[in-house]
Amino acid sequence: IDEFGAPYVVKADGLAAGKGVIVTSDREAALAHADTYLPSGPVLVEEFLAGPEVSLFFLSDGDTVRALSPAQDFKRALDGDEGPNTGGMGAYSPLPWLGERFGGEDAFVAQVTAEVAEPVIRQLDAEGTPFIGLLYAGLILTESGVKVIEFNARFGDPETQVVLARLRSPLSRLLLAAASGTLESEPAPEFSADAAVTVVLASEGYPEAPQTGRAIEGTDAAASVDGVHLAHAATATADGALVATGGRVLNVVAVGADLADARERAYTALERITLEGGHYRRDIAARAAG
């Protein structure tokens, strides 16, 4: 476990939604985490990659690749990137700070498409297993360049909520083109110049032991905020009332003229929702918004 030095990144085999992962500078904490999961299967010790995280989705028809807009999510449960790892507590798009290192978002997307996505799609095609669908690249922007920390064959949560909120091209048409092998004839997806921010409302105790069955009120008032819509994740109706059924209860998604505007709308809406013991991060996109 000392091969890579501290901090340690320990993942449990078969983990879901970002849980089962610990990132720590404490060797004993890393060993204890591994001991917790070893009885049920192997664990993976990864090299720690320092730098901002970026998620970038690609559509592929097995040959052609089309990139969507990058987003950044917030994995830790608490403000300031403190607390345990989660499936994601919020996200935003676009990423204005990409211009400082890559000459703009378009240049960054072009680089990752050429250096990451296209080589993967070409290799899979050459092996007779073409990839058709949605490729999610989880990236870390380290001092030595862009590194891939993970791939997923699906949309990612909560980044999807902000990426699709800005998408102007018909998603159904892009998905059909990927499925039918005609993506090459489709233009690059177009996105609004507006910014999108999503913030997750979580149940008390999430992620370790979320409390469920508690009433959620104020969702209609929240959704009435201009530019805001709610994406339900773990809710249900019981006896005519909306209740929480899991850890990450819902996302408040806000679109605004810029990140500061979108943040203000998102948090205005969140203040109208009540859930006993519920919590959410208050610093989503704060640094990027300036």
HELIX and SHEET records of a PDB file:
HELIX    1   1 ARG A   27  TYR A   37  1                                  11    
HELIX    2   2 LEU A   38  SER A   40  5                                   3    
HELIX    3   3 ASP A   79  ASP A   81  5                                   3    
HELIX    4   4 LEU A   98  PHE A  102  1                                   5    
HELIX    5   5 GLU A  105  VAL A  112  1                                   8    
HELIX    6   6 THR A  113  ALA A  117  3                                   5    
HELIX    7   7 GLU A  118  ALA A  126  1                                   9    
HELIX    8   8 GLU A  159  ARG A  166  1                                   8    
HELIX    9   9 LEU A  171  SER A  180  1                                  10    
HELIX   10  10 LEU A  183  SER A  185  5                                   3    
HELIX   11  11 THR A  219  ALA A  223  1                                   5    
HELIX   12  12 LEU A  259  LEU A  270  1                                  12    
HELIX   13  13 ALA A  286  ALA A  289  1                                   4    
SHEET    1   A 3 VAL A  21  THR A  24  0                                        
SHEET    2   A 3 TYR A   8  ALA A  12 -1                                        
SHEET    3   A 3 VAL A  43  GLU A  46 -1                                        
SHEET    1   B 4 VAL A  65  ALA A  67  0                                        
SHEET    2   B 4 GLU A  53  ASP A  61 -1                                        
SHEET    3   B 4 ILE A 132  THR A 142 -1                                        
SHEET    4   B 4 GLY A 145  ASN A 152 -1                                        
SHEET    1   C 5 GLN A  72  ASP A  73  0                                        
SHEET    2   C 5 GLY A  90  SER A  93 -1                                        
SHEET    3   C 5 ALA A 195  ALA A 202 -1                                        
SHEET    4   C 5 ARG A 248  GLY A 256 -1                                        
SHEET    5   C 5 VAL A 228  HIS A 232 -1                                        
SHEET    1   D 2 ARG A  76  LEU A  78  0                                        
SHEET    2   D 2 GLU A  82  ASN A  85 -1                                        
SHEET    1   E 2 ILE A 216  GLU A 217  0                                        
SHEET    2   E 2 THR A 274  LEU A 275 -1                                        
SHEET    1   F 2 THR A 235  ALA A 238  0                                        
SHEET    2   F 2 ALA A 241  ALA A 244 -1                                        
END                                                                             
